[in-house]
């Protein structure tokens, strides 16, 4: 991989000869047998590819295997944008302007560099300083590339996957295939640019790191350079990025309810007793997530899956234990085969396990998913293996499993080459993607749009296509609460729609979980994509005093009332790429004061949440500029640009409604099976004069403004709580909101 110390010896792109210009594609001869292709790929999106003529001839690579890999990364290969091409005007530098409306990409030569403009302002440009190459490669022919972009001194960078620290990734170095980095491929800045390197090979993102503090360097271990440049507000960038790489699948309704994670070593009967206790204690619950090991494992070369008889002697009876209490089951599965079984030997003979370079199936050390037993991994790059494994897991649904859970915490060394030819970084990148993809196909089947959840902790390119993402395991402390919140916001900055928050950690010391911390953690989880209880008595609501339990019940009622809104926000993610929990930098890129409050977030478009992350009743809240905000606790209205100190007891939480929006709430329930599908909504809260259509699942509510009033259809039978100074008049199926006289 090329470093800045190697830049003087690198092969730099110096000159370009325009060979063909169309509104959808520019072809350049870049010398040294290389061609550069520039595409206006979509509005505000430009694609740059540089390689041999054969590598850049088509949008998708040649060969069935290469095309299959490309399809895992990109959902829309064909360019849907058009541009006008003009020569650079004035000055001594030669080049071209590729114009898409108010977005322009300038390509110039000597050396080759690019500049991205939005509304006449340059938002991103190549770094052409002496020590940093704009475009350079190493090896003959190219084996890897380095691309350098200039950064302002204080310019922040967001995205690139999970972090438990500062959401601004500036000064970090992120490796795409290092499991410790929890990386995702999109980087963006509130300044108005985004960058995505389209490859399964290793990418090193040096984000103003020590060697080049004023540069964003991408070191890409791929003979083909393939990057996408985005121009726009961060929300627009996530929209175009997810349209390019794939939208989220649609979750089922029951997944929106509270989850319960089975404790390690706990039997199905003991967990069912916890569910029964929850019902008796009026603690709403919908899903039980069974603990590792995997509930079943392959028995033969046909990948026949049998339940672990030592834990589940009668699988259907075990599932019935939970159905009796209206609880769905999410069961752990794993694409591993215990090394001491006949199935391992049979699958090794068939070549269906990942093998070392000597041809023998690799035996991996035991992990929790295998109960600590050594195992081999199914070679999911082999289409027949992936198909069989998907079909076998589909049979679990017949036994009463509602969804699978799968994580692959295995470091795949460089000396493994899969049947499809992938090894090293490419295999480490692709394997968890293939595992989750096969399981999602098993759950979603042929539904349009695809619907279902696969719970897992792995991260990989296009992770946003495959919900449901597990949260981190953190200490039972105020710091742990902050860490789980930051990971959710950082994943949202990479277009992952939902992170599940764990309410505490059963594997960590439990004495730090005070009643105050428990209620603050629960309230934060209520105003999130979703969360799970931990199945140990010390972390269930009834472990605390009666007053704490009553507050917990109130917050849980809030959670179930919010489900139509949160599910509506997830449906928005399917259309727009925006996550449920949206950081201040993502939501208000132009308000730099808001960025400093980096644990605040928008829950969907209408609610501003300021989590309490320290003991005490007081917390600071910043209300972003350009908006007015309504305190859900008091009903008071505040202008944006205001910093408040808010007092909240255990029965309150700092949440503010965004003016012009509505909050549609459902009824309180003990599980989603109690929801009336014909009347999913119960009440509407208004924050000032309604201007925007509300966010709500299967939304059929529409707002129209006329002569200073708002006319709304779709609120039949609902209670309406207008803001102060507004009055409501119903006219048949129509509701009129106007200023009070």
C-alpha positions, 0 to 999 in steps of 0.5 A: 500500500502506497504511503506518503513517504513513497509518493516521490517514487509513485506513478502519478496520473499526470495527463489525460487525453479525452477520447470520448465524451457523452452526457453519461460518460467521459473516457480518457486515455491516462497513459501507461495503458490506463483509462480513466472513466468519469460518469455523472452517476446520479444527481450530485454523484460522480463515479471515477474509475481508472484501470486497464481498458478491459477493467473500465469497459463496462459498469459491472466487471466481466465474469459471473463471479466478479459480477456476483461480488459487484452485486453485493456492493452495488444495487444500481450499477447503471448511471442515471445521471446526465451532464454537460461537458465543457472545457475549463475556461481561463487560466493556464490549466487544461481540463474539463467541467462536468456539469449536473445542475448546480453540481460540477466536477472539474477534472484538470491535468498536470497533475490529474486532479479533481474539484467538486463544486456545489452551488458554485462553492468548492466542497472537495478537491484533490490535494496537490501538495508536494507530499501528497499524490492526488491520484497515484498507483504502485506496481506495474501494472497498478496493484494499489492506488492512493487518492488524496483530498485536501482538508480544511484545518478544522474540517470534521469527517463523519461516517466510516462505521462504528465508534464509541468515542467522538463521532468526528473521525478526524485524525483517525486511521480506519482499516476496512478489513480490521475487525477491531475498526468496525469499519463501513465504507462511506465518509462525509463532511457537513461541508457537503461532500461524501466519498465511497471506495467501491471495493471488497479489498482493503481500504485505509482511510487516513483522515488527517492523520499524523503523516498528512494532517491536512489530507484525507488519504485513501490507500486502496489495495485494488488494481482498479480504482473505483470511487464515488464522490457525492455533493449535497447535504449529509441527508442527500448524501445518505439518500444517494449512497443507499440508493446506490448500495441498497436500501434497508429491508422492511422489518416486521411489526413484532420486531419493534417491541421490547426484546429479552436476551436469554442469559448464557446457560439458561434453559428455555423453561427458565427463560419462559418463566421470565417472560411469564414474570414480565407479563405478571409485572406488566412489563411489555415484551415481544421477542426472546433472543436465545443465547449461544451456542447455535440452536442447531448444526449441520448433520451431513453433507446435505447440511441437514440441520438438527436442533441441539437435543441437549438443550432443546429435546423437543424444539416445537414444544420449546417454541410453544413455551414462548408462544403461550406468552405471545413472545416470538423467538429469535434463535442463534445460528452459525455457518460452522461445523464442529470439527469432531463430527462426521458432517465436517469430514463429509463437507471437507471431502465435498470442498464445502468448507473454507480451506487453507492453501494446503487444501485441508479444511481450516479448523478454527478455535471454538467460539461461543456460537459453537459452545467453545468447540473447534469448527470449520466454516461453510464456504459461503462464496460457493453458491450451492453452499449458500443456497443450501444453508439458506434453505435449511435455515428457512426450515427453522421457521416451520419449527416456530423460530421467527428470525435467526441471529448470526454473527461471525466473530472469526478472523480469517487469515490470509492463507485461506482462499475460498472456492470463489477465489477470494482471500485476505481482505476480500474474504474478511469483507465478504464472508459476514455479508454472505452469511447475513444475506443468506439468512435474510433470504431465508426469512424474507423469501420472495416478499416485495418489498423484502420483510424480516430481520436478521439480528447480528453484530457484524459490519460490512459494506451495504450493511444497511440492506440487512436489518437488525444491527446488534449494539455493543456490550458496554459496562453497566455505568454512565460511561457505558450508556454513552458508549451505546448511544455513540455507536448508534449515532455513528452507525446512523451516520453510515446509513445503518437504520437501526441499532438495538440497544442492550439495557445493561450487560449481563456479563459485566459487573452488575453493582453499577446499575443503580435505579437512577441509571436504569431509568435513564438508560431505559428512557434513552432506549425508549426513544431509539430504534429499539432495545433489549432487556438482559435476561438476568434478575438483576437487570429486569425492572422488578429488581428495583423498588416499587417506585422505580418499577412504576416509572419503568412501566410508564416508559415502556408504555411510551415505547409501545405508543411510539412504535407507529412513529419509529416504524414509520421512520424505518420505512423512511429509511427504506426510501431515503437512507436516513437512520432512526437516530440522526446525529446533530451533524447529520441533521443540522450540518450548517449549525456548528453549535449543534455539532458540539452536542454530539450525543443529542439526536433527532429520533426520526424527523420530528423529535429532538432527544437530549439523553441524560448521561450523568447522575442528577436531574439537570442537563444542558440542551441545545435547540438547533437554529432555524427551527422552533421547538416544543417541550413535550414535558411542559408544552412550552415553545422555544426558538432555535439557537437556544441553550437550556438547562432542563430539570427532569426527574425520573418521570421526565426526559428531555424531548422536544417536538419540531415545529411544523411536525406532528407526532402520531402515537399508538395505544399502550400495549403489552405486546404488538399482538394487541395492536388493532391493525385497522386502528394502529393510531390513538392520538396526535400531538401537534407542534405548532401549525402542521406543515409536514405529513407525519411520519407513521407506519403505512402513512395515509395522513396528508397535510395541505395548507391553504389561506393560513390554515392546515387541512388534514385527512386521515385523522378520523377517530383520533384524539388531537392535541393542538399546540397552544394558540391553535384550534381544531375543527372537524369537517367529516373526514377532514380536520382543519387546524387554524389560529385561535381567535 
